[in-house]
Amino acid sequence: MVRLLGRSGTRSPLRPGSAPSARQRGETGPARWHPMAGLRSVLGGRSVAGQVFLLVVVIVLLLVVAAVVALVLQVRHDTTQEARNRSLAVAETFANAPGTIEALESSDPTAVLQPRAEAARERSKVDFIVVMNTDGIRYTHPRTDRIGKQFVGTIAPALAGQAVTEEIEGTIGPLVQAVVPVKDPDGRVVGLVSAGITTKNVGGTADRQLPLVLSAAAAALALATAGAALVSRRLLRQTHGLGPHEMTRMYEHHDAVLHAVREGVLIVDDKGTLVLANDEAHRLLGLPDDAEGRPVLALGLDPGTADLLASGRVATDEVHLVGDRLLAVNQRTTDRAGVPPGSVATLRDSTELRALSGRAETARERLNMLYDAGVGIGTSLDVTRTAEELTELAVPRFADFATVDLFDAVLGGGQPDAAATLSRTALSGIRKDAPLYPVGERIRFVESSPQGRSLGTGRPLLEPRLGEAPGWQAQDLERSAQIVEYGIHSLITVPLRAGTLVLGVVSFWRSEKPEPFDEDELALAEELVARAAVSIDNARRYTREHSMAVTLQRSLLPRNLPEQGALEIAYRYLPAQAGVGGDWFDVLPLSGARVALVVGDVVGHGLHAAATMGRLRTAVHNFSSLDLPPDELIALLDELVGRIDQDETEEEGSAPVTGATCLYAVYDPVSRRCTLARAGHPPPALIHPDGSVEFPDVPAGPPLGLGGLPFETAELELAEGSRLVLYTDGLVEDRERDIDVGLEMLREALGRAGESPEDTCRVVLDSRLTARSSDDIALIVARTRALAADHVAEWPVPADPAAVGEVRAAVSRQLAAWGLEELTFTTELILSELVTNALRYGGGPMRVRVLRDRNLICEVFDSSSTSPHLRYATMTDEGGRGLFLVAQLAERWGTRYLPAGKVIWAEQPLP
């Protein structure tokens, strides 16, 4: 920018390298400079660069010509002078040579002087040496025919005793000759000697050097032309091929623009002197007319602005108060290659812009707050947490304190009651010592309070001066006075509305900022609370549905385990972190002291999963009462799920059961055998009495509901004290790990567990298996027991009706041994009827088994698959009353099918 000053000191905005626009150059096309166009411009001489190039070339050419001419003239002058000096010296030397006077006075001077003259001429490199008498008659001459003739030249000065040198056109060409007198001892002139030399003989060396001089001059001209071309090329790039008229017009336009822009421009040199200031800079800073050329510090500016301009440091949008204006100052240095050191500063009046930007910034902050409310409120489906998110967002961005008061029913997911009390659910503030109601306080707002009026009208309310608000102190005189004394001076209350429901009220309190809340902030608060109300109502609805689902789920899961003696059982059920799942388990006592364990999982969460789980659990209860083998029971369960899916898909909006799994195990304490079958469920774990852990290979059937494939069973013989571990996939599966990793972690946890089932459950759940569980977890640990051999009695039954009496006698003896004489009569009667039915309707072989467990169990085995049925015999029937008697005497009775027959059993309670 320092270069903008011309020779006259006028201001110009042109920067080095800047180019005028097409409009400035008077062009209609785009202002695009091309090197070839620039070259044509240079050669044509239309541009400034071309004119400079031509001028430099002409000047150099004139200098070279002048130098050559001067050199030629100097050579000629030097040649003439050399000829004069040499001819004079030769003439004087020969005139004063010994014997010259005697030869002139001899009778034949030519004979004596001619040989001498020729010899001297050869040695002195002159063209002739002529000796003549005082009359000018030659005695010697290089050409003998000229001897005796009159000498051509001036001899009068020589006759007077003076030497004379002259340039003449002689017979041998242009020459310089000297004539000197020959004086005798008395000083009398007795003859003359003339020596001459032609110019070409003297200047021959100079002529030979002239081509070299001309070559040097040509080389100098070429170098000068090349230098001028380089300078012109750079100037061409800088001026973009503009001519003088265009440059002048561009400077004028730029100067007009510089002083017309509404932004101050100042140029300060490295010594702190103001070089340039446009009109806007004069106006903004109030500079005097003669400011240019004066130090910046002496212009009367405010110290901060003056120091910045004088320092030359870099500044970006640095705001300075100059008078009543806020000026944004940008300053950059000009210390670049080829640019004089200094700085350029621009000034922009931001007084009105600052006010506008302040309002725009406020609007932007409010929009950001509403956006943050949309993404930051309602991140969880918890009513209390959602209310806390609202207060945390509002403080301190909008208010100094914020409170949320909700009806008690809303916190439990119910419908709000306008006549009920509210609870302080959330409170956030810039300090902790504010005298507001604490969280958990139950509040009933009076009708005259701002909160009471908002709840009553359903509209927001602004109290700009809280201390002067009518009826506000009636809520709590002491606390109201403390709030005003604390410094809280302004309040906005907004009801939490969700459709037609009013869930509570939100209060925004201000203390730090002296200005009260205004109408714009009231509108913002209303919008903010409206967005939060949707999230709070969603959380309320979810709480209600979650409570219903949890209630349903708890009602469907077993509350107490039934009494049985085959297994020592401990269990745990952990619901998912969010929602209600479909995991379930059950312990089902079976006939013959056997116990069935079942674990199932319905994928998904919510009421649908819980209801489906209840249906499956009920079905397993019903199927287990038939004493079916595990594979047959799961097959029936699979068929049931298929029918449920078919029914659900026929109803619009219903979802089929997807991903239901089940594992069913039956343990017999007499044989210590466990039969298992599973449908898409994780395999069980088995802890042996020595503490080793394994996962038995139980065939994995497809999940329930797929149908078409049979299920297989696995039979394990378990040592007494073994622990069978059944679980759902939530224990071993996770989004961040593979099931194999989960099984290995379960193995490690089971290996550290103690011997009791309770300790095993505790160790498993305390491990990191359940740290990130996002699904329900059902866990059952069953330690096996074996029924002692002395508690089992068994007899074969021959195919003879007389065997009934033998069976009664054997049973009587066994009951006496067990101390159960009280049960002898009923037991004999039950076995008599069961054995009689087996003999009549069954087939051999037959046998009887009596078990003493928590109940006395009587079992009759036969090879027939025909099942007896209980019926009422008529008065004329001779039989058909045996099973009726069994049903009346036994607590429970039934039929269990075996691969090779059936078992009819009956249980009696022990006395």
MOUR-V28147 format. One record per helix or strand. SS is the DSSP state (A for helix, B for strand). FROM is the first residue (numbers start at 1). TO is the last residue. If there is no record, write none. Layout:
ss=SS from=FROM to=TO
ss=SS from=FROM to=TO
This chain:
ss=A from=2 to=4
ss=A from=35 to=44
ss=A from=48 to=95
ss=A from=100 to=105
ss=A from=109 to=124
ss=B from=128 to=132
ss=B from=137 to=138
ss=A from=144 to=146
ss=B from=150 to=150
ss=A from=156 to=159
ss=B from=164 to=170
ss=B from=173 to=183
ss=B from=189 to=198
ss=A from=199 to=202
ss=A from=204 to=239
ss=A from=244 to=260
ss=B from=264 to=269
ss=B from=273 to=277
ss=A from=279 to=285
ss=B from=295 to=295
ss=A from=296 to=298
ss=A from=303 to=311
ss=B from=315 to=322
ss=B from=325 to=333
ss=B from=342 to=349
ss=A from=351 to=376
ss=A from=383 to=394
ss=B from=395 to=395
ss=B from=399 to=399
ss=B from=401 to=407
ss=A from=408 to=411
ss=B from=422 to=429
ss=B from=442 to=443
ss=A from=450 to=457
ss=B from=461 to=463
ss=A from=466 to=468
ss=A from=477 to=486
ss=B from=490 to=498
ss=B from=501 to=510
ss=A from=519 to=556
ss=B from=567 to=574
ss=B from=581 to=589
ss=A from=591 to=593
ss=B from=595 to=605
ss=A from=607 to=624
ss=A from=630 to=650
ss=B from=661 to=668
ss=B from=673 to=679
ss=B from=685 to=687
ss=B from=693 to=694
ss=B from=700 to=701
ss=B from=714 to=717
ss=B from=723 to=727
ss=A from=729 to=731
ss=B from=734 to=734
ss=B from=737 to=737
ss=A from=739 to=752
ss=A from=757 to=766
ss=A from=768 to=770
ss=B from=777 to=784
ss=A from=789 to=791
ss=B from=792 to=797
ss=A from=803 to=818
ss=A from=821 to=841
ss=B from=846 to=852
ss=B from=855 to=862
ss=A from=882 to=889
ss=B from=892 to=898
ss=B from=901 to=909
